[in-house]
Amino acid sequence: MIEEHRLIEEGDNIVIGLSGGPDSIALLYVLLEIKEYMDFNIFIAHVNHGVRGKDALEDEKFVQSLSSKLHLPYYCRTVNMDEYAREKRISSEEAGREIRYSFFREILSKIGGGKIAVAHNKDDQAETLIMRFFRGTGIDGLKGMEYKINDIIRPVLGIERKEIENYLLSRNISSRLDKTNLEPIYSRNRIRLELMPYIRKNYNPNIVDTLWRTSEIASMDSDFLDQYTENAYRRMVKKRKKHSIVLDSILFKKEHISIQHRILRNCILHINHDLQGFTKTHITSILRLFLEGGTGKKVDLINDIEARINYKELVIEKKHGNENKDFLYKLNIEGNTYIKELGFEIKTEILSLDKVDINTKNRFIKYFDYDKLQGKLYARNRKAGDRFVPFGMNGSKKIKDYFIDEKIPKEERDKIPLITDEKNIIWISGYRISDLYKITESTNNVLKISIIKN
């Protein structure tokens, strides 16, 4: 399995979470055997959770002594798991997991990176699937734990607990017994000690293998759905930034509801970096909005994230990450000016009429009658009451009304630089120029303005 799933490669740093129990001790000795054929480094990490008194101290001493005997680097940390759980308002099991992985990753940062090896086995996988099923899960949850995910590897995941016990017995390898594992005080313990024996006796003696097959089938199907979803997602993404994603409404609505759900989860994952706290209810509320709502409608989610509709676009964004700042820049009459708030440059040049391609189709390059300018040239975002005279019209029009007519989303309007002189708006950049500054037969000098996006 280690070769098949590429869990360990030459030169890897492997931090083993060593509790002293049979599973982790077996993992250690398995890796030591593999180390005879492959060059990689082993580091021992032990966490004393501070909840089992003398027994926990004895575990710590056992692991430290074993590390010394095997000449392996040893790291240890003592914490108060129950106090941490109370502060974070999470279960003791969740607290222990957070503490352990945080400690393991601290070690990785000290030793120059690597992987964390944990001793989850086939029975653990079965228990995990049952726990998830009881809480309510879909096909992704039924995948269970994976051999490798990010920096975590599980080299003995496909081995049953009884095989691990036989391995230790046959080699006369000693380990520590965590007595709390024999007490039905946690949900996983109750499943292990009470439910699994009952299922074996009354329903299916091979329940562990049955659930393992279930996880393999679910994993295969989930991988296909992930790949399909990614391809669909790429087709419909119109804009993607750190704090926001804009989807094509028409393409989104063509997908099956299952794929729509997955796409929305991917969007939240991109913006929020994890799905912690997001439930099926949140996803359903976004989906209902996107399928039934109209322009301007929105729903507020947790972590300051909102979803809304802008014409034919579906937007999910983190609000505080998209705050717009007012800006005002005096432009060089000939030269480049960098607009920090927008991340691009505005280039201005003065040309003779014969060097101008007035018919250019590039909407970010426009030409103006230079001699009609009144005073200095500026770039700024919109202000309340702004008006201009659109090309081809005699009268003026409110900038706000122009944006509405052009169906420019609200959150984009403050990011569009208006090019002005000291009296008028001469160009809504990327859109319409002012009729007052158009080039005519009497034009002698031409001002060329270009928006340069890197």
N, C-alpha and C positions, 0 to 999 in steps of 0.2 A: 504493500500500500504506500510505503514511503516513496518508492520510485514511481509508482503509477500516478500518484497525486503530486509529485515533486515537492514533498514536504520539507526535505532537507537537501541542501546542495553543498558542494565543496566549499569550505571556508566559512560556513554559516556560524553565527553565534546563537546558541540555543539556550534560552533561560527556561529551566524546568521548575514549575510550581510544585514543590515537594512538601506535602503535608506530613509524610511519614507513614501514611496509610498504604494498604496493599496495592492499590491502583497506581499511585504515583511512584512507589518503589519499583514496581514492575516496569513502568515506563522508563525509569532511570537505567535499570539494568539492560533493558532492550536497546536503548540508545548507546549504552557502553559497548554492547556486542556489535552494533552497526558501526560504531566508531573505529573498530578494528579494520574495516574495509573502506571507510570514507573519512576524510579529514575534515572535522568540524569541531567547534568548541562548546563545552557544556558548562553552564553556570547554574548553581543551586540557589533558589529563592524560597524562603519560608516565612509565612505570616502567622504570628501568634495573635489570634483574634481577641484575646483577653476575656474569654467567657467560660473557660473550663478549668481555671485555677491551676492546681498542681499537675493535672494531666496535660494541660497545654504546655507547661514548662518542660515536662518530660519529653513531649514530642519535639520541642525546640532543641533540647539537648541531644536527642537521638539523631535528628537531621544534621546538626552541627558536627557531631562525632563522625557520622557517616561521610560527610563532605570532606572532613579532615583525613579520614582513612583512605578515601579515593583520590585525594589531592585535587579536589575540585574547588573553584572559587565559591564562596558562600556569602549570601546576603540574608539578613533577617530584619523583620520589623514587628514590633509589638504595638497593637492598637486596641481601642475599645469599640468593638463592633456594634454593640447594642446602643451605646451613646451616639455613635455615628448615625445609626438607623433612626433614632429619635430626632436628631437634628435635621436629617434629610426627609423625615416622614416617609420612610420606605421600610420594607420588610428586612429582617435580619439577613435573610438569604441574599437579597439585592445588595445590602450594605457590604456583606462579605465579598461579593463578586466585585463591586466597585473598588473596594480597598485593595484587593489582590491585584487586579489588572493595572491599577494606577501604580502600584509598587513595582510590578514587573516591567512596566514601560519606563519607569525611572531608571531601572537597571539597564535596560536597552540603550537609553540615551547616554549612560555613562560608558558603556563598552563599545559604542560606535554602531549601534543598531543590531538587528537580528530578528529572531522569532521567539515566541512564547509557546512552549510545549506543555499541554495540559493532558490529564490522564482520563478523560471521558471515554467510556467504553460502550459496548453494544447494549448492555442493560440500561445504562444512563440514557442512551438514545430512546429506548422504549419508554422509559419513565417520562422523558421530555415530551414525547408525542402525546402520551396520555394527559399530562398536565395541560398542554396547549389545547387539546381537544376539549377538556373540561371548561377551560376559560373561553373557548370559542376561537376558531382559527380557520383559515382558508388553506389553499394548496401550498402556499409558501410556508406556512407554519408547520405543515405536515412533512416538509423536507427534513425537519429536525436540525440537529447540529451538522456542520460540514467538516470534512477532514482539514480544510484550510480556509480561513477567511481573514483577509488582511494579514496581520502579523501573528495570528494564532493558528497553531497546528495541533492536530489530535491524532498522533500516530497509532494509538491502540483503540480507536473508535470502533473498528470492526471486530473486536475480540470480546467474547463474553466474559463476564465476571468469574465464572467457574474456571475458565481456561487460565485466567490471570492467577487465580489462587493455586491451581495445579502447577503453573510455571514457577511460582515462588517456592512451593513445597518441594518440587523436584530438584531445585538448586539449593535448598536449605537456606533461603534468603529470609531474613527476619524483617518484620514491619511492625508498625504501631497500629493499635485498634482504637478508633475514635468511638467511645461508648455512646455518644449522642446519636451515632448512625444506627444504633439498635433501639432507639426510643422514637416512638411516633409523634415527635414534637413539631416537625415541619411537614408541609404538604408532600414534599418529595419522599420523605421517610415513610409516611403513611402509605403512599403508593407502593414503595419498595417492600415494606414489611407486612402490609395487610392486603392491599388490592392485588398485587402481582401473584402472590401465592394462591389467592382465592381463584383468580382467573386460570392459573395453571391447573388447579385441582378440578375445577368445575366446568371449564369451557375449552381451553386450548393450552395443552402442555408446552407448546412451542410458540407461545405468544411473543417472545422476544424476537425470534426469526420472522414471525408474521409482521410485526411492526417495522422491522428492518426493511422488509420488502416494500411495505407501504411507503416508507421514507424514500426509498430508491425510485419508486414509480413517481411519487410526488415531485422529487427533485428533477427527474427527467422532463416531466411536463412543465414544471415551473421554469426550467431553463429555456424551453421553447417559447413560452409566453413572454419571458423577459426579452428574448431576442426579437420577437415579433413587435413587442411594445416599443423597444428602442428604435426600430426602423420606422414605425408609425410616428413616433415622437419627433424624430429628426425631420420627417416630411412636413409636420405641421408647425414646428417652432419658427416663428417669424422674427423674434428678438429674444436674446438670452443674455442677461447681465447677472452680476453677483447677487442682486437683491430682487430680481424680477424676471418673469418669463411671460412671453406673449405667444399665444397659440392661435392658429387659423381656425376660426369658428366652424367653417364649412367642413374642413377636413376632420376636425374633432368629432363632429356629429355623425360622420359616416362610419365611425368605428363601433364595434360591439361594446356594450356597456361594461363588460369585463375588462377590455383594453382601456376604455375611458378611465375606469377606476385606477388602473395601474399607471396610466400617464399622469393623473393628478397626484398620485403618491410620489412619482418621480420628480414632479415639479416642486412639491413641498420638500422633498429630500434635498434637492439642489439648493433651495433657498434657506432652509432651516438646518441643514447638515444631518439631521436625524428625524425620525418619525415619533420620537418619544412624546406622548401626550396626545397625539393625533389619533382619533378613533374613526370607526366606520361612519359614525354620525357626521363628523367633519367632512369626510370625503363625499358623502351623500348630499350634504347641503351645498357643496360646490357644484356637484353634478347637476342638481336640480336647478341651480341658478343658471349654469351654462346652457342647459337644454330648454329652459322655460322662460328665463328672464329677458328683459329688454335692455337697451343701451342705458348706461348710467346706474343700473342695479348692482348691488354688491352685497357680500356677506363678510363679516368680521370673524376671524378665526383666532386661535391662541397665538402667543408669541408675537403679537403685533403684525400678523400676516392677514391680508385680505385678498378676496377674489372678486373680480368685477368684470362687467361687459362693456367694451367700447366698440360700438358698431359691429364689425365682423371679426373683432378680436376678443379673445378671452385672456384676461390678465390675472396672474397670481404674483403678489409682491409683498415684501416686508416694508411696511410704511416708512419707518424711520430711516431705512436705507435709501430712500428715494426723495428725500427732502430737497427742494430746489432753493438755490440761493440767488439773490439779486446780483446782477453784475453790470458794470458799465466800463467800457474801454474806449480810449481815444485811439483811432486807427492811424497808422502811418499812411500818408498819402501814397507813398511808394515804398513797399516793404511788407513784412509779415508781422502779424500780431497774434500772440498765443492767448486763447481764451481758456483759462485754467479750469473754470467751472464746467466746461463742456469737453475739454480734452482735445481741441483741434485749433488750427490756425486759420486766420483770415488774411488773404494776400491781396494787396491792391497795386494796380499798375496804371500808368497813364500812357495811352497809345494814340497813334494817328488813326483816322477812320479806315484807311486802306489796309491796316493790319488786323482788322477785327472780323471775326467769324460770328456775325450776329445770329446766324441760324443754328448755332450749336444746340444740341439736345441735352447737354449736361445741365441739370437743374441747379447745380452748385456753382455754375459760372454764369455771370450776367454782366451786361454792358450798359453804361449810363452816359448821358451827356455831361461831361466834366464841368463845362462852363456854367451849368445851371445850379451847381452846388452852392449852398449858402453857409459859409463858414467851415468849421472843422467837421470831420467825419467820425462817427461813433458806432459802436456795437453794444447793444443792451438787450435785456429781456423786456417783455411787455409790461405796461403799466395800465391801471384802470383808466378808461376813457380814451385810449389810443385810437387814432383814426388814420387812414391813408387813402390815397386815390388809386385804386387798382388799375393796372394797365388795361386800356380799352374802355374805361369809364370816364364820365365827366365829373360826377359827384364823388364825395368821400364815403367811406364805409368804416364802421367800427371793426377794429382788429378782432374783437371777441366774436362778432357776427361772421367775419370771414373764416375764422377757425371752425365755427359750428357748421358753416356751409360746406367746408372742405372735409368735414368729419375727422378733424384732427383730435385725437384723444386728449382729455383734460390734462393728464399728467405729462404730456409732451409739450404743451403750449408754452410753458415757462422756459423750456430748453431751446426754443427756436430763437436765434439771435435776430433782432431787428437792426438793420443798417440805417442809420439816420445821419442827416446833417444837423445844423443847429436849429432848423425849423420844421423839417418834415421827415417822415419815414420814407426811405427811398426803395427799400427791399425787405420783404419778409423772406429771409434767406431760405433757399430751397423751394420757394413757392413763387409768389407774384411780385413783380417790381411795380414801382409807382409810375403812373402815366405822366406825371409832371417831369420825370427825368429821362424819358425815353429818347432814343436816338432818332434824329430826323435828318432831312436833306441838308439842313443848315448846320448840323453838328460838325465841329472842327476837331475837338479833343475828346477822347473817349476814356472813361474810367472803367477798368476791368476789375471786378471783385470775384475772388475765388474762395470757396470754403474747402480747406484741405484737411481731410480726415485721415489720420494715420492708421 
